[in-house]
Amino acid sequence: MSDEHQKLYGQLCDHARRTALVASIAEILGWDERTQLPPAGGDYRAEQSTYLAGEVHRRWTDPRFGELIEKLLQTPLAADPGSGSAVVLRRLKRQRDKRMKLPQTLVEELARTAVLGQQAWEEARKRNDFPRFQPLLEKMIELKRQQAAALGYPERPYDALLDDFEPEERTANVARVLSGLREALVPLVAAIQASPRRPNSEILKRAYPQAAQAAFGRAAAEAIGFDFRRGRLDVTAHPFTAGLGPHDCRITTRYDEHAFNQAFFGTMHESGHGLYEQGLPTEDYGLPLGESISLGIHESQSRWWENFVGRSRAFWQHFFPLAQRQFPEALQDVSADDFYFAVNDVRPSLIRIEADEATYNLHILIRFELELALLEDGLKVADLPGAWNEKYRQTLDVTPPRDADGVLQDVHWSAGLVGYFPTYSLGNLYAAQFFVQARTDLGDLDAQFARGEFRPLLEWLREKIHRCGQRRTASELIQDVTGKPLSHEPLMEHLRTKFTPLYGL
């Protein structure tokens, strides 16, 4: 490598890092908007976010940045496809090529509408008032259609939006994977519902003081490895994780003093996202080598800690005595077995983020189908509440009594995150397949969990997934780590193994 090439590569990386710095400031404003912003501050926050989105876009589309990429792609820095420099050049080019297709005005209007949309959604949800949110959602869907048209797509418009979250994935393949999962999942859920065995779910609706929940959730997050020197936990209307810098990861949850699962497993879920953010190579922050692979892989980490660890019997062998001490009035007459059964209650429900492992993916299928209909098949936003309720009746045999428990429960569409929902199910599939390999590599994980030992599992994730950055695509990573392409079978085997003895199937 010549000194000149090294100098140019340094300039390229510096530009990318400074672009990430501006984007991180926008992320801070986004975190503040969803946790601290007073209601009257929304309009000006929209202008702030719009300005920063425009600045980020200008930096991505800077002609000099493009020239550096193209010139360096012709040098020895790109010769070995597996080298760090080749990965950086390849990924930056892909992102820049997409950015070049988007008009500056569209990027800025998407940013402005996302802030105003989230503000309108939160108020509409509080008031159970979908018409209050409808105009902004109509505008957002139209903007997403414009985005898909500007980007172009290999088969259908949804491909362009899905690619933002799951690079190089296709709608047709996601539909195929989710269809196979549905075919295997529906009979299992039906068998569970037909079982006479039911847990005492009343246990989880007893009084769990918020302060005690916060302390217990934080202790669990620390136990699995979340570093509070580099992160924090806050309260929000809809839980999320924000990576604001190489040593600044914010996780959030929400509390209900008569719903233990909501905050605890929400905290475990977001801690999983946080562990991935904290495990990325800090020295490469702002470059593809220091960024997550995809939202599907990100979701695999959150679902991993929430479900495969947090809802396991071995986990509660360690944590249930601690829970009894933290919540003596609620749990003094409860056995560990009864509590474990309660946190693994399977029943059709209205709220996605509170759904059990077995029915969760049915919630995702509903959203995936509705997104496609909104974007491509002419479903009007005004008709969305009715379409939502009908899908829930058909798929889960439940009907939301009000829109706040139905079409208004998720923040994603208000923020323009169309194409995001399928990554939740992809994350479940990735997590199950990774977990099988972790058991093979690490031995008796249950014994480790029962002793409160989670470090070996976290280090396995650090080595196999976190430190890879974007060296591989999601499909390449699952093949490299497990030796097999993605399949729904490991997830179904996990669900059958867990729920067969619980429900006597």
Secondary structure, DSSP 8 states (H G I E B T S, - for coil): --HHHHHHHHHHHHHHHHHHHHHHHHHHHHHHHHHT--GGGHHHHHHHHHHHHHHHHHHHT-HHHHHHHHHHTTSGGGTSTTSHHHHHHHHHHHHHHHHHTS-HHHHHHHHHHHHHHHHHHHHHHHHT-HHHHHHHHHHHHHHHHHHHHHH--SS-HHHHHHHHHSTT--HHHHHHHHHHHHHHHHHHHHHHHH-S----GGGGGS---HHHHHHHHHHHHHHHT--TTSEEEEE-SS--EEEEETTEEEEEE---TT-HHHHHHHHHHHHHHHHHHHHS-GGGTTSGGGS-S-HHHHHHHHHIIIIIITTSHHHHHHHHHHHHHHSHHHHTT--HHHHHHHHT-----S-GGG--HHHHHHHHHHHHHHHHHHHHS---GGGHHHHHHHHHHHHHS---SSGGGTTTS-SGGGGT-TT-THHHHHHHHHHHHHHHHHHHHH--HHHHHHTT--HHHHHHHHHHTGGGTTSS-HHHHHHHHHSS---SHHHHHHHHHHHHHHHT-
